[in-house]
């Protein structure tokens, strides 16, 4: 099946019968690889029976064609049938002329192949040996020795060359040289990278390379088997020091097409049929697919593919190497023999069936274009039949050189290919050496012995990802955060840990030695990362070492010799491959050549063991999973009859996929929970943070990818690029039909308001289709894959992902219609477990929708809740509101008169932080006591409460006509059911009504905090701000909450200023802290005496000046802010500009303090004031940026 993927092929003398070379690979269960090299040729059929049967077949075929000219050919007898133009209704003469076989007139040929199986990819040497073997059969002179001698020689007497050595062995006519890299060089790779770059072009190749690194699904597509191998092997070679860990089938036989259904990363190659359009190719899933059309120089990439670090400089460096060897970086559509084949894509008449991807030619000339062309061949045959002799075509190849020169040139070309290969690989390897130069510092080696490490492998973190990422340059992060989550990176780290107990993996040994070299040369600080691009400096020496090996041969193998054979057998007959004497070839040598075979077999065993050890690092379950995949693939690949793959066999294969998907889901949700909860524990003061926003985004992106793979497993018919979105659309269609048939009364019930608490927000409708409509209304998202991902993010943020998917799958009729029996979504037990794992994500808060789609328009609903017992519900004045969030604000919006509820639409505000509310004090009922303001995003359902508990109006409370309220996110009732232990800790919130009322002495009943509690509060508030600035910039929460929230700095300082303050006055006219501050300003502006020391005088004078300037600016601001609001602004500005430690001593020394504060007040205790200053000094180093809503209109 792998030697002849299309099966037997018959040709006549009019068809192209060129030699075709291709290779293939077999991956064993232990992960070790075996390479096969195949030369296909055509041999004349001598059996009269076969020829007669073929003629009968053709007559039947033509009769069928005659009956339905318009129908496409039902028989695909390779090229004989391919010359019919499908659907061409011109005349049947064309069919009979081109599509006939006459036993009396035509010669019939059948395809045969010779194949060489090797443990290492010695492609060039094997190709040469097979071509010489074929020449021996077709040449006019018989070969010097029977063919058995040469085959016996290569099987038993030619050893593998030792590491770092070259070996010469003998083919039929010429010696052949092969070489192996040394222990410190890059591993052996014999496939010409030149061809891979010419076929894809540099830009495309780097993009495909990035997809392979991120373990996406890669499908290569070409008419030519060898091209599929060249590109697959080329790209996997460039991965060094990493190795592809998933399904790897560079040539996927057509009968195994169902393997594209595998919901795991894969790298597969599919042979395209001539003229087949890409759009006709039905692929199970494309959400995460990289499709590579090799023949058309075209790739389709998955959405949201991160760029490879320093991509532009990297491409520039590779371009320089390619240009030195005369290869255009944009690729070469006319590379190797492909020119004619690509012409055929444009000119269907010029069909050229040459499939050998390795004949070098620099330019395309007329001879190349027409040689072997079927149209010309037919003309020749026609001319011959009519008696005109055109034996020799007048078009001839430009043969200028002698044969010797051609041979020399061929060797030179081969050497150039070797040198180019090694230089390109050095550039790629150098990138990884630079990027992971310090990887060892982040490897976590927790276990004491190998056994305990293997046992606990799944539970243990083996690499400190967060620290590693925090150490990387910013531009690298999108790529690296994804890459360190891959299986190939995990295996690489596992191998590193395993190397302390067993021999180091070969790839790892070479990589580590290179990092050592870098350290010796650069002597740079080990953890200092830089995004400055560093070129590869080892290109010359790498090329030199390979050139030396090929010029100076280290070992020569034994010459082929006569074997002890029966005389008369293996008789030479030109053009026919003889039947070989198997008894001679079964046994190895019995003479003194034993060393050769022994060294070869031991070397092979060693190689297999070393390759095997690469896979030991995988934990047992995962290893089992991949082994099973390899096993089932291998088993099916070796089956001779694939037409009878029973559903049971397919189901068995898919069962492993189902188990693997469930396990992956468990691992991903567990990781997301642990990381997120760990992060929230930090906010409560436990331990260190171990997740970054970037890392969280990576985990969510990989969850989206997993859901896509689950939904595309076992699809009946593929519709659209996203299997999940396609399922959702069909569900939506059915639901909407049912909705039209019977309008649901439930929806109306939900809008009812709760009468007991007066006004509240109406309940938000929970509906899967409702959320879909939100996504469909987002014009920013253009693709189905994008919509599916946005829907997943929205559902996750709303804590409805598990519920929505359960609802989607509850429509069993639809699921049965869309999915085959073995699909993951139809395995009930696994499906339930999967939904349970997703349900566990409801334990934490995600803002993965709000924080990603920052430019979308979002409808918000706001409700103002007054305290009816003490005030009017409605004010006669004109109220207004302004809502602010982390991404912006709404601007001032007028609230319609006599309404306490309004909806508005504006660009995504992000997490909401503050609400400014006020009115213009007009009308009779202008005083308004507001309990709180509620604001809800109608898309995400996030509801924020902004407590107030204060009056708005002149002559009441502190006379404020506007207030700044600080928001808190409130949890929905459904979250309560999850249990209080697992919920996200609440954010700090606005000062509560109770505290506000106690400060302004509206009631005298609340117990006031003592001096110790006040000092503790100050310490805690300052400590929270310090911690805020020690987090990475992207991970910081809202600074506004830390300044003005319930336990914020403003509230803590208010407590200090209220301690011992004589606020309650006769006739209940309240005095506020701001009154004390205004008196202090009046004193500073009229006095000149500041102290005795001249330096102190200057310092105090400037402090007084700034203090007075700030207070006056706040007092004269065009805002109707009350006295407590003004104090809040003063504290915020003083914190921002680092003036608080200078102002507080001035206020403590001010004469007004004795009149307005009692003897025991904190501000009158010098020691307390000094300790307060020391605490506030810790904020001096931070660059504090205030939210615009806090200081609007204040010009300082």
N, C-alpha and C positions, 0 to 999 in steps of 0.2 A: 504493500500500500504506500509506503514512503518512497520506495524506489520508483514506482510508476503511479503517482497519485491519481492519474486519469485512467488508469488501466491500460490494456493493450490498445495499440493504435495501428491501423492499416493505412497504407499509402500506395499510390501507383507511381509509375515513372514520371508522371507530370507534376507530382507534388514535391514540395521541398522536403528533402531528407537529410538536412544538415545534422551534424553531431550536436547533442544537447548535454550540457553539464549542469548538474545541480547537487546541492548537499542537503542533509537533513540532520536532525538531532533527536536523540532519545534520552529522556530524563528518567532515571531509575527511581525506585521507591525511596532510596536513601539520599536522593538529591544528586547523585553523581551522573555525569553526562557521557554519552557515547556519540561520536560523530560518524555520519555516513556520507560517502562521496560517490556520486552516480554518474556514469556516462551512458547516455541513451543513443543507440544507432539503429539503422533499419537494415534488415536482412531479407533477401528474396525468399518468398514462400515457394517451396518446391513440391508440396503436397497437392496433387490434382484435386483431391476431395475438398480441401479448404477453398481452392480457387473456384470450384464449381458451386460450392455453398455460398460463396461471396457473390457470385453472379446472380444466383437465385434471389438472394437477399435484396440485391439492387433492383431486380425486376419488380419484386414485391413493393419495394420502397417507391419506385417511380410510378407504379400503378396507383399507389395511395396518393402520391403528389398530384397525379392526373385528376383524381376524383375531387381533390380540394386544393386548387392552386393557391387559394388565399390563406389556407391554414398553414401554420408554421410547421417546420419539419418535425416529425415525431420520432425520427431515428437520428441519433447523434453519432454517426460513424466518423467521428473526428473530422479531419479536413475534407474527406470526400463529401460529406453532407454540408460542411460549412460554406461551400462556395455558392449555395443557393441563397439568394437575397430573400429574406423572409418577407412575405406579403407582396412580393413583386409579381404582378399579374401580366407581365408583357406577353410571354408565350411559353409554351412547354418545350419549344425547341431549345431554349436556354437550359432548361432542366436536363434534357437528354444530352445536350452537347457537353455540359460541364460536369454532370453528375451521373456518370455512367461507368460501368466496369465491364469490359468485354474480354473474356478469357483468351480469345484468339489474338486480340490486339494489344492488351495491356499486361504489364508485369506487376504482380502484387508483392508488396513488401510489408513486413511486420516489425513492430518495435521490439528491441531487446535491450537489456542493459547489463553493464558490469558494475559492481559496487564494492567499495573498500570500506570496511568499518575500522575506526581507530579510536583510541582513548583520548587523544588530544587533537585539536583542530589543525592538522598539517594540510591545509587546503591546497596550497600551490603544489606541494610535492605529490600529493595523491592524484591531483588532476593530471600532472605530467605523466605519472606512471600509467594511469588508465588510458590516456591518449596514445602512449607508445604501445601499449598492449593491443589497442584497437588497430593501430597502423600495421602491427605485425600480422594481423588477420587479413587486412585488405591489400597489403603490398603484393607486387607480382612475385617477389622472391620470398620463400618461407623464412621465418626468423632463424637466427643462428642456433637456438636451442628450442626444444619443445616449450610451449607456453607454461606447462606445469613447473618447469625449472624456475621461471621468473616469479610465479605466484608462490611457490614453496619458499623461495628466497625472501620475499617481503614478509611472509607470514612468520617464518621461524628464524631467519638469519639476520634480519635488519633490526637492531635494537633501537629503543628510544634514545635520542641523543641525550647525554648528561646535561644537567643545568649549566647554562653559560657556554655550551659547546656546540659546534656544528658537525654534521655527519653527512658523508657522501655515500650513496648506495647506487646500484645500477639498475636501470630500466632495461628495456629490450635493446634500444639503440644508443642511448646516451646516459651519462651519469646524472643523478638528481641530488640536489643539496637541500637539506633542511636544517633548521637551527632552533635552539631553545634559549630563552633569556636566562641570565644568571639569577642567583638567589636574591640579589638586591635590586633587580630590574622589574619592570612591570611584567605581569604574567603573559604567557604566549597568546598571541592573537594573529591569525593568518588571513583573515578576511580583509580585502583592501578597503580601507576607510575612504580612499579617493572616490570609489564608486558610490558609497553612501552619501558623501557630500555632493557629488555631481548629480545624483538622482533627486535629492531633496532640496539642495541649496542650504547654505549655512544657517540663515535665519530660521527656516523651518526645522532643521535638524536640532537646533538648540531648544526650540519650543517643544518638540517631541521628547527630547532628552529631559526637559523639566517635568513633563507629564509622567515619564517613567520614574523619575526620582520621587515624585509625589504619589506613586503607586495608583495611578488611574488605570482605566481599561484602555489598552492600546490595540487597535486593529490595523494591521498593515494590509494593503490591497494592491495586487499587481498580477499581470498575466504571467509573469516570469517567476518560477519557483526560486531561482538562484538570487533574484533581487530581494525576495522576501527574507531569505537567509542573510544576505549581505547587510541589509538594513538592521534586522533584528540583532545579529551578532555584533555589528558595528556599534550600535547604541548601548547594548549591555556591556560591551568591552569598556566603554568610556565611563562606566559607573564606578570604576575602581576608586576607593577601596571597598565600595559597597557591592552587594550582589543581589540580583533580582530574586525574590523569595516566593513568588507566586506562580500561577500556571504559565508555562512557557512553551508554546507550540508554534514555532515560526512558519510551519507549513501545516495548515489544518485541512485534512481531506474533506471533500464536499459532504461525505456521508456523516461527518462528525459536526455538522453545522450547529446542532443543538448545544454544543459546548459554549457557544456565544451567549447562551442563556445563564451561564455561571455568574452568580451574584458576588463575585470576588474579583480583585484586581487580576488582570491577565495581560499577556503580551502574545498575540496570535497573528498569524499571517493567513490571508484568504486569497485563493487564486481567483482573479476576475476573468470572466469570459469575454471574448472579443465583442466590443460594441455594447457591453452591458453598461447601462447608465447607473451612476451612484444612487439616484433617487429610487431605483427599483430594488435596491438592496434592503431587505427587511431585517433590521437589527433589533434585538429584544429591548435594549435600553441604550440611550444616548446621553443621558444627563451627565454622566461622568466619563464619556467616551472621547478618546482622541483618535480620529479617523485619518489614516495616512494613505492617500492615493499616490503611490510611488510613480506610476507611469505618467500621471498628469501633473506631477510636481506640485501637489495640492494637499493641504491638511485642514481638518476641522478640529478646533480646540474646545475643551470644556469651558463653560463660563467661569468667570472669577479665577482665572489661572494666575497665580502670583508670578512675578518676573524673577528669573534667576539673578542672584546678586551680581552687581556690576556688569549687567548683560551687555551694554554697549562696548565697554572696554574689552570684555571677554571676546565678543564677536570680532572686534578690531584685531586682537592678538591672533585669533585663529585665521582671519583673513590674510594676515601677513605671512603665516606659514603656508597657506594654500597658494598664495600668489608666487612664492618662491619656487613652487613646483608647477607653476603655470596653470593653476586650476582657478576658474572664476568663482568667487565666493557665492554669487547668486545661483550657483548650480549650472548644470549644462544639460539642456534637454536632449542634446545629440550625443550624450555620453555613451561610451562603449557601443554596443550594436543597436542601441535602442532607437536610433534615428528612424529606421524604416518602420519599426513597430508603431512609433508615435505618429508618423506620417499616416499610417493606416487609420488612426483615430479621426483624422481629418478627411482623408481620401479613402472611402470604404472600398473602392475598387482595387487599390494597391494593397493587397493582403500579403503580409510577409510573416511567415510562421517561424522565423528563426528565434529560438528561445534561449540561446546560450548567452548568459550575462557577462561573459568574461573575455570577449575578443576585443582587444584594444584598437581604437582607431580615433584619430584626432579630428579629422574633418569628414564631412559626409560628401561623397562624390557620386557621380551618376552610376558608376559601377556598383557601389555599395547599395544604392537605392534600388537598382533593378536586379541585382544578382539574387537568384532564389525566389524571385517574385512569381506568384502563381499565374498572373496574366501572361507574362512572358513565356512561362513554362507551357501554358496551354497553346499559345501561338506556335511554339516550337513543335509541340505534339501534332497540331493541326497541319503545319507545313510538312512534317514527316509523313503523315498519313496521305497527303495529296501528292507525295512523291518529290516535293522540293526538299533537297537536303540542306538543312541548316544545323549541322552537327555542332559547328563551333559558332558561338555568338560573336558578333562583331564588336560588342562592348567588351573591352578587356580591362583587367585591373592594371593600374600603373605600377608595373614591377620594375623598379630601377635597381634595387640592391640585389646583390648575390645572396645566396642562402646563408652563407656564413655571417654576413653583416646582419641579416634578419635575426639570426640566433643571438648574436652579440647584443643587438638592440633589445631583444626580448629579455635577456639577462639584465641589461641596464635598467630596463623598465621595471623589472621585478625588484631590483635593488632600490630604485626610486620609491616604489610602493612601500617597501619595508621601512625605508627612512621616513617617509611621510607618515606612515602609520604610527611609528614610535614617537615622532615629534608632536603629532596631534594629541596622542594619548598623554604625553608629558604635560601639555598645556592644560588638559582637563584635570589630570591628577594634581597639578600644582594649585588649581583653584580650591580643591578640597583640602589640600595640605594647609593653605592659607586660612581657609574658613574654620577648620577644626584643629588648628595648631594647639589649642589649649584644652581639647576635649577631655584629656585625662583628669584635669583638675575637677571636673564635674561628675566623674564616674563615682557612683556610691557603692563601695565594697563593704557590705554589711556582714555577710556570712563568713563564718570561720572556716568551714570546709565545704567541699563541692556538693556533698550529699544534701546538707541542710539548705544550701543555696538552691539546688534543683527542686527540692521539695517545696520551698516557699517562694519559688520564682514569681508566681502570679501575684502574690500579695505585695511583693517588694518593688519599690521604685529603684531602678538601677542607674538613673541619670537625673541630675538636678537641673531640670528643664528651665525652671523660672530663673535661677541664677545664671545659667548659660545665656538665656535670651537677654537678660538685663545687661549682659556684658558685650552684646553685639551692636554694631552700628545700626542706627534706625532703618536705613533702606533695606537691610538684609532681613528684617523681622518677618514680613509677610511670608517669605519663602521658608525661612528656617523654622518658624513656629509650626508650619505644616510638616516640614520634612522630618523633624525630630519625633513626630508621632508615627512614622512609617515602620513597617515590619523590617525593612532592610536596615534602618538605623538601629532598631532594637536588637537585631541579630548581631550587628557590628559591636554594640556595647556588650552584649552577652559574651561574644567571643573574647572581648577584652578582659572581662571578669574571669572567664574560664581559663585564660592564659596563665593565671597564677597557679593553677593546679595541673595543667597539661601543656603539651607543646603548642606554641603560638600558631594560629592560623596563618597560612602563607601570605595572604593579602594584608593581614594586620601587621605582620612582621615587616614587610616592605614599607607600609605606610608609617609605622612608628619610627623606622630608621630615618625616613625622610624628615619627619618632624624634628628628630634629634639634630639632623643636619641644619635645618632652619635655625634652630636655637643656637647652634655653634656659630653660624655666620652672622645672624642678626643681633644676637645678645640683647634682645628687647625684653622689657618687663613682661613677665609671663601673662598677666591678665589685661594688658593694654591692647584694646582692639582698635583697629583703624579701618576706615572704608577706602583708604588709598589703595589703588589697584597695583599689585606687584606682579610683574611679568615673570614667566618661567625662565630660569637661567640655565637649565640643564639640557637644552635642545641639542646643542652641538655634540656634547659628549654621548648622549643617548644614540644619536645617529652614527657616531664614530664606532661605538662598541658593536653595533649590529653590522656595520660595514666590515670591520676587522674579522668578525666571525665568518662572514660569507666569503671574504677574500682568502682567508687562510683556514683551510679545512682542518678540523681537529681529529676526526675519526673517519675511517673508511670501513664500510661493511664488507662482508665476504661477497665475492662475485657469484652470480648465479652459475650453477654447474649441472651437469647431466645427473639425472636421478635414476634409481634402479626401477626402470619401467618395462612394461611388456612391449615387445617390439610389434610394430604394426598399428598400435593404437595411437590416437591423437594425430592421425594423418592430416597433413596440411591441405586445405582446399580454399583457394582465394575467395574472400568475401563472406565466408561462413565461419562463425565461431565454433571451434571443435568442442565435442563433449569431453570434458576433462576427466582424467583418471582419479577418481575420488580416493581410492585406497592409498595413493602416493601422497596426497595432500592432507590426509587425516593425521598422519604421524609426523612428529617433529624430527630433527636431526639426531643421529645416534653417534656421531663422531665428535671430534674435539671442538665443535662449535657450541658446545653446551653453554659456555659462558654467555654467549649472546642471548640465548633464549632465557637463561636464568636471570640475567640482569634486566632483560626486558620485562619479564613477568613480575619480578620483585618491584621494579620501578612502577609498573602499572598498578600493582597492589598498593604501593605507597601513595601514588597519586589519588587512587580511589579513596583511600583512608583519609587523606588530607581533605579531599572534597567532601567526604562524609562528615568530617569533624565540623565543617562550616555549619551544618544543620543541627548539631547537638545542642547548640545554645538555645534553641527554641524550647519553650516550656512544653511539657509532655502533651497536654491537650491540643495546643496549637500545632505541635509537630505532627500529632496524629491526624489533625485536620488536613494539613498540607500533604501528608503522606497519602491519605485516603484519596485526595484529589489526584495526586500523581498516579496512584495505583489505578484508580478508575479510568483516568485518561490513558495510561499505558496499556491497561487491559483492553480497552476498546480500540486503541490504535493498532493493536496486534491482531484483532479479529479479522479473518479473511472476508467473511460475509457480514456487511454492515447493514444490509437492507432489513435483516430480521432482528434489529435491536428491539427487544420486547419492552413494553411499558414498565415491567418489573425492574429491568436492568436500569432504565433511565431513572425510575423512582429511587432505586438504591443509591445511584450517584447523587441524585438531588437531595436525598435524606441527609447526606453529609453536609451539603450546602445549608440546609435548614438549621441543622445543629450549630454549624459555624456562625450563621447570622444571629441566632439567638444568643450565643456566647458573646459575640461582638457587641450586641446591644447591651448585655449585662455589664460588660467591661466599661463601655462608653458612659452609660448612665451613672455607674458607680464612680467613675473618675470625675464626671461633671459635678456630682454631689459632694464628693470629698473635697475637691478643690474649692468649690463655691462656699461650702460650710466652713472650711478652713479660713477662707478670706473673711467671712462674717465674724468668725470668732476673734479675729484680729481687732475688729471694730469694738469688740467688747473687752479688748485688752489681753487676749490670750495669745501667746506665741508669735510666730512670724507669718507674714502673708506669703502664700505660695501660688498665687494665680495672678496673672496680669489680664487686663482687658483684651489684649491681643491673644493670649492663650485661650481665654474664654471663647472668643470669637472663632478660633481654630477648632475648639471642641464642638461648638454648635454647627460649624460648617461640616465637620466630619459626621455629625449626627444627621444632617440633611442628606449627605451622601449615602449613609447607611439606609435611611428610609427609602431613598430612590432605588437602591439595590434590592431591598426587600420587595418593593412594589413592582419591580421589573422581573422578579423571579417567577418563572412558570406562566408568563403571559400567553394567552391564546393568540391574540392578534395585537400587534403594536400600533398604537395611535399617538402620534406626536412624540416629541423628544422626552417628555417627562411622563413616566408611567403613573406616578402619584397624581399629578394634576389631571391627567386624562381620566383616571378613576373618579376624582372629585367632580369633574365636569359632568360625567354621566350620572353621578349621584344627584348633583344639583338639578339636572334636567328632570329626573324622575320626581324629586321633591317638589319642584315648582309646578309640575303637572298636578300633583296631589293637592298642593296649596290652592290652585285655581279651582279645583273641583270642590273643595270644602275649606272655606276661610276659617282658620283656627281661632276659636274664642279665647284660647290661653293667652295669646299675644296681647289681647286687649286687657285681660285681667292683670297682666304684669305692670301696665302703666298706672294702675291705681296707686294713690299716695297713702302713706301711713298717716292715719288721722291723729293717733295718740301723740306724736311728737310734732304736730303742726306740719311745717313745710320740710320736705326732704327731697333728695334726688329720686326720680322715678327709677324703678329697677331696670337695669340694662338687659336686653334680651340676649340669652345665650343660644346661639344657633350656628351650626357649622356653615350653612349656606350664607348666613349673614356676614360671617367673617370672609368668606370667599368673595362676596360682592365688594367688600372694602378693598380687597387686593385687586379685583378686576377694574376698580375705579382709579387705580394708581397708574397714571399715564407714563410714569417714569420707568415702569417695568415692561419690557418689550417681549420677553420670551416665556414659554411655558415652564422651563426649568427655573427661571427667576421668580415666577409667580408661586411655584410650589415651595421654593425656599422662603419666600416672604410669608406665605401662609403658615409654614412650620414655625418660623420665628414669632409670628403674631400669636399663634396658639400656645407656644411655650411661655411667652410673656404673660398671657392671660391665664396660664395654668390650666389650659383646656386641651392640651395636645392629646393626652391619653383618652379623654372623654370624646373628643371629636373623632379620633381614629376608630374608637369603639363604635361610635354611631355610624361611621362610614361602612364598617365591616358588618354591621348588624343587618344590612341589606344583603342577605345571603344569596338571593336570586341573582343580583348583579355580580357578586363576587364569583359565583359559579359560572356565569356567562363570560367573565373576563379572564378567569384563571384555570389552568389545568389542575388536575387532581393533586399532583405532587407539589404544587406551589406552596411557599411558606405561608401565605395568607389563608390557605385552606387546611393547614395543620392546626387543629383547634387548640390542643394543649399548648403548643409552642406560641401560638398567637396570643393566648391569654397571658402567658408568662411575659411576653414581649410588651403587652399593654400595661402589665403590672410594673415592669421596669421603668416604663415611661411615666407612670403615675408617680413614682418616687421623686421625679424632678419637680413636682409641685411643692416640695418642702422648702425650696429656695426661690428667691425673687430674681427674675431675669429682666433686663431691659434691652434684650437683643433685637427687638423690632424698632423701638423708639430711638436707640442709639445708632442704628445703621441707616434707616430711611429718614435722613434729617431734613430733606427738602420737600417732603410731601405735605399736602394740606390736610389738616385734621380738624374735625368738628369737636368743639368743647361745649359742655353745658355747665352753667354756674348757678348756684342758688345761695341767696343771702338769708341767713336765719337770725331774726331779731329776738331779744328777750322780751316776750309780750307782757309778762307780769309787771315789768317796771317801765315799759315804754310803748310807743305806738308801733304797730306792725309796719305801717307804711309812713314814709316821710313826705311832706308836701314839697320839699326842695328837690333839686335835680341831682340825683346821685350818679356817680361814675365809678368805673373800676378799671384797673390795669393789671393784667396777669403776666408774671415774668417766669421764665424757666432758664435752664442752663444754656439753651440755644438762642434765646432772644425774648422779646416781650410783645404784647399785643398793641401797645400804645393805649391812650385813654379812650375808653368806650363808655358812652352814655347808657345808663340803664333806663329802659322805658318806664315812664311814671306809673306808679301804682302796681308795678310788677316786681317780684322778688326773684324771678327766675328768667334766665335768658340763654340762648345758644348762639355761638359765634364760630366762625371758621377762620383759621389762620395757619401759617406755616408751622410745622412741628416745633414746639417750644422745648422739647426734651423733658427732663425731670423738672417739675414745677418747683419754684423756690419761694417766691413772694407774691402777695397780692397787695396792691395799693387801692384803698377804697376811701371815698370821700363824697361830699356834696357841697352845694353853693350857699347853704344856709338861708334859702329864700322860703317864703310862706309862713303860715302860722305854726305848723307842727314841724319845726326844723330840727328839733333834737331827736337823736336816734341812737338807741342802745343796741349794738349788734353783738350777737353771741358768737357767730363764726360765719365764714364763707366756705362753701363746698364747690370744688371745681373737678370735673371729670372729663377725661378723654373718651369720646364716644367710640373710638376704634379699639383702643387697648383696654378700656374699662378701668384704668388707673384713676382712683379717686383721692383727691387731696383735701385735707381739712385745714383751714387757716383760722385758728382760734383768735378771737378779739376780746370780747367781754368788756368793752369800753364804750363810752359815749362818743358820739360824733355831734358836735354843736357848740356854739359860743355860750359862754357863761355856765357851762356844766362840765364836770370832771376837769381835765386840764385845758379845756377850751379848744380842743383839736377838731378841725373840719376834715382832716384826712389822716389815715393811719396806714403804716406798713405792717402787714401780717406775714408771719413766717409759716410755711406749709409743712404738713406731715402727711406721708402716704398712709392711707388707712386700709387695713386688710379686709377683704370681703368675708361674708359669713361662711362661704364654702371652705375657706382656708381654716376657719376655726375647727372644723370637723377633723382636720388632719392631726390635731393635737398640738398643744402649745409648745411642747418641747422642740419640735422640729421646725418651727416657723422662724423666718428671718427676724433678727432682732429689730425692733422699731427704730426709725431714725429719730434724732433729737427733734423736738417740735417747738412750735410757738409757745411763748409763756402762757400758762394756763390761766383761765379766767380767775380762778381762786387767788393765784399769786398776784395778778395785776390788781385785783380789787383790794388786796391787803396792802399793797404798796401805796395805793392812792387813798388808803384809809376810808374807803366807802363803808366798810364795816370794821369794827375794831376787834372782831372776835378771833381772827386767825392768830395762831401762835407764831411769834417772830423767831427767826433763827438766831442762835447765840453767836458770840464772836468766833469761837472755834469752827463752827459749821460754815460761817461766812468765809473764813480764811481757806478752809478746805475747798469750798466752791470756786474761789479764785484760782487756786492751784490746779484744780481739775480742768477748768475752762482753758487756762493757758496751755496746760499739758496736751489737750485735745488739738489745739491749733498747731503746736510743735509737731505732733504726730502726723497731722494733715500734710505738713510740708516735707516730712521725711518719706512719704509715699511717692512712687513714680508719678509723674505729672498726670498721666492718663488715668490713674487709679484714684485720684483724690475726689472726695465727695464735695458737698456744698460748703464753702467757707461762710456763706451768709448764715447758715444754721449754727455754725460754731461761734459766730459773733453775736447773733441776735436771737438764737433759739432758746429753749427753756433753760438749759444749763450753760448758755453761752456767756461770753465775756461781758456783754452789756448788762445782762441780768445779775451777774456776780458783782460787778462794780456798783450797780444800783443798790445791792444789799449792803455794800461797804458804806455808801453815802447815806443810806437810810438808817444805819445803826446810830442810835442816840440822837436822831434828827427830831427837832421840835416841830413836827409837821401839823398836828391838829391844833387849830386855833379857835379862839372864842367865836361864837356864831357860826361855827363849822365852816369857816372859809379856809380851804386847804392851802398849805404852802408846799411847793414842790422843790425838788433838788435844783431845778433850773433857776428858781428865785435866788437861791444861794449863789449860783454861778454868776447871775447878773449883778448881784451885789459885789462879788469879788472883782468882776470886770470894772465896775464903777470905782472901786477902791484903787485898782492897779492904774487906771487911767488918770487918777488925780494925784497919786503919790509919787515921789521921786526916791524915797529912801529904801534901798534894797538890802544893805548889809555893810560890813566893814571892809572885807577884802575886795580889792579892785577887780580881780578875776571873777569872783562870785557876783559882783555888781553887774559886770558885762553879761555874764551868762544868764543871770536872773532877768536882766532888762530884756534880752532877746526872747527869753521864754515868755515873759509877760506880754511882750509885743505880739508874738504869734498866738498866744492864748486869746487875747482880746480880739485879734483879727479874725480868728476862727469863730468865736462866739458871735461877733457882730455879723459875720457873713451868714451864719445860720439864722440869726434873728431877722435879718433883712431879706432872706430868701423869699421869692414870690410863691411861697407854699403855705397853706393853712395847717401847719403841723403844730400839735399841742406841745406842752412843756416836756413831757416824758419823751415824745418823739424827737425833740430837739436834743435832749441829753443823749439819746441813742446815736444820733448823727455825730455829735461831738466825740463820743467814745470811738465810733468807727473811724472817723478822720484822724483822731489822735493815734489810733493803733496803726492805721495805714502809713502815716508820716512819722511814726516812732517818737511822738511828743509826750505820750502819757507819763513816762517816768520824770519828765521835766515839769509837767503841769501839776501833778498831785502834791509835791512838796510846797508849791506856791499856794495852793488852796488850803493846805494844812496850816500854813503860817498866816493866812489872811485874818485880820481882826474880826470879820463877820462870823468866823467859826465859833467864837465864844458866845455870841448872841443866839446863834441858830442851832448849836449842838450842845448836848449835855456833857458833863464832865467825863463820863466813862466812854464817850463815843470813840470808835476805832480811829477816826481821822485825827483825834486829839492825842493819840498815843504814838509817841515818836518811834518806838521800837516796831510797832505794828506797821506804821507807814514805811519804814525802811525795809521790812521783809516783803511788803507789797511791791515796792520798787524793784527789789531783786528778782521777784517772780516776773514782773512785766519786762525787765531787761532782756529776758530770754527770747522775746519776740523781735528784738532789734535787727536780727540778721535776715529776717524773711521779707520777701517782696510781696506785700499784701495788696491784692487788687480787689476793690469793692464792686459789688453789683451795682449797676446804674440806678436801679430803683431806690437804693438806700440813700443816695446823696444827690438825687435829681434836683436841679435848680440851685444848688449851693456852690458858689464860685469862690474857691480859695486858691 
